[in-house]
Amino acid sequence: MPFALITGASKGIGKAIAESLASRGYDLLLIARSSGLLERVAAEIHTATQRNCQWLAVDLSGDQAAETVFDWCQNNQFTVSVLVNNAGYGLSGPFEKYSAQEHADMLHVNIISLTKLTRLFLPGLLRQPAGYILNIASSA
């Protein structure tokens, strides 16, 4: 059974990608910060597609967030065939309005966690006949 891992899956583009992959036969692991939203989205997708739809609430701004996701997959025999790095956000308004920590958190989600997740899952994806990585990013 192919599995897809989608970050930023609780709404917007991430949710739409999760719905699309489930409709194409993928089981899912949805990643986002909000357990309430993830639980609702997982239930909606499961009801619509009957696919296995797991979720894990993780704040990807944390230093060990990518490792937490990877370890969960390893511990649950969840072999990822598709990795969708969709989580990300921007800070709007004057630069000085935000603390150094707020800027660091944004960079961690948008760049560091994406890179770490890709490095952690890439060996397993390369061992498969068809493994995919989709990185979604925006910078202004």
C-alpha positions as CSV (number, residue, x, y, z in Angstrom):
1,M,0.0,0.0,0.0
2,P,1.6,3.3,-1.0
3,F,1.8,6.0,1.7
4,A,2.0,9.8,1.3
5,L,3.2,12.2,3.9
6,I,2.0,15.7,3.6
7,T,3.1,18.6,5.8
8,G,0.9,21.6,6.2
9,A,-2.0,19.3,5.5
10,S,-4.7,20.8,7.7
11,K,-5.9,23.3,5.2
12,G,-5.4,25.0,1.9
13,I,-3.0,23.5,-0.7
14,G,-1.8,20.7,1.7
15,K,-5.4,19.6,2.4
16,A,-6.2,19.6,-1.4
17,I,-3.1,17.5,-2.2
18,A,-4.0,15.1,0.6
19,E,-7.5,14.7,-0.8
20,S,-6.1,14.2,-4.3
21,L,-3.6,11.6,-3.3
22,A,-6.2,9.7,-1.2
23,S,-8.5,9.6,-4.2
24,R,-5.7,8.1,-6.2
25,G,-5.2,5.2,-3.7
26,Y,-2.6,6.6,-1.3
27,D,-2.9,6.1,2.4
28,L,-1.9,9.3,4.3
29,L,0.1,10.7,7.1
30,L,-1.1,14.3,7.6
31,I,1.3,16.7,9.5
32,A,0.4,20.1,10.9
33,R,0.4,22.0,14.2
34,S,-3.3,21.8,15.0
35,S,-4.5,18.4,16.2
36,G,-8.2,19.5,16.0
37,L,-7.9,20.5,12.4
38,L,-5.9,17.4,11.5
39,E,-8.4,15.1,13.1
40,R,-11.3,16.7,11.2
41,V,-9.5,16.6,7.9
42,A,-8.4,13.0,8.4
43,A,-12.0,12.0,9.2
44,E,-13.3,13.8,6.1
45,I,-10.8,12.2,3.8
46,H,-11.3,8.7,5.2
47,T,-15.1,9.1,4.9
48,A,-14.8,10.2,1.2
49,T,-12.1,7.7,0.1
50,Q,-12.0,4.9,2.7
51,R,-8.2,5.3,2.7
52,N,-6.1,4.9,5.9
53,C,-5.6,8.5,7.0
54,Q,-3.3,9.0,10.0
55,W,-2.3,12.3,11.5
56,L,0.5,13.7,13.7
57,A,0.4,17.2,15.2
58,V,4.0,18.5,15.0
59,D,5.2,22.1,15.0
60,L,7.9,22.1,12.3
61,S,9.6,25.1,13.9
62,G,11.1,22.8,16.5
63,D,14.7,21.6,16.3
64,Q,13.7,17.9,16.4
65,A,10.4,18.2,14.5
66,A,11.6,16.4,11.4
67,E,13.2,13.6,13.4
68,T,9.9,13.2,15.4
69,V,8.0,12.7,12.1
70,F,10.6,10.3,10.7
71,D,10.7,8.3,14.0
72,W,6.9,8.1,14.0
73,C,7.0,6.6,10.5
74,Q,9.8,4.1,11.4
75,N,8.0,3.0,14.6
76,N,4.7,2.5,12.8
77,Q,6.1,0.8,9.7
78,F,4.9,3.7,7.6
79,T,7.0,3.5,4.4
80,V,6.6,6.8,2.6
81,S,6.3,6.7,-1.2
82,V,5.4,10.4,-1.6
83,L,6.8,13.2,0.5
84,V,5.0,16.5,0.1
85,N,6.8,19.4,1.9
86,N,4.0,21.9,1.9
87,A,4.2,23.5,5.4
88,G,5.3,27.1,5.3
89,Y,4.4,30.7,6.1
90,G,5.5,34.2,5.9
91,L,5.7,37.2,8.3
92,S,3.9,40.3,7.0
93,G,4.5,43.8,7.9
94,P,7.6,45.7,9.0
95,F,10.7,43.5,9.5
96,E,11.4,45.1,12.9
97,K,7.9,44.1,14.1
98,Y,9.1,40.5,14.6
99,S,11.6,39.2,17.0
100,A,14.7,37.3,15.9
101,Q,13.0,34.1,17.3
102,E,9.9,34.7,15.1
103,H,12.2,35.0,12.1
104,A,14.1,31.9,13.1
105,D,11.0,29.9,13.6
106,M,9.7,30.9,10.1
107,L,13.1,29.9,8.5
108,H,13.0,26.6,10.4
109,V,9.6,25.7,9.0
110,N,10.2,27.0,5.5
111,I,13.8,25.7,4.9
112,I,15.3,23.7,7.7
113,S,12.5,21.2,8.3
114,L,11.9,20.8,4.6
115,T,15.6,20.0,4.1
116,K,15.8,17.6,7.1
117,L,12.6,15.7,6.1
118,T,14.0,15.3,2.6
119,R,17.3,14.1,3.8
120,L,15.7,11.7,6.3
121,F,13.2,10.2,3.8
122,L,15.3,10.3,0.6
123,P,17.2,6.9,1.1
124,G,13.9,5.1,1.5
125,L,12.3,6.8,-1.5
126,L,15.3,6.0,-3.6
127,R,15.0,2.3,-2.8
128,Q,11.4,2.2,-4.2
129,P,10.5,1.8,-7.9
130,A,8.6,5.1,-7.7
131,G,9.3,7.5,-4.9
132,Y,8.3,11.2,-5.2
133,I,9.2,14.4,-3.4
134,L,7.1,17.6,-4.0
135,N,8.5,20.8,-2.4
136,I,6.1,23.7,-2.3
137,A,7.6,27.0,-1.3
138,S,7.2,30.7,-1.7
139,S,9.5,33.6,-0.8
140,A,9.0,37.3,-1.3
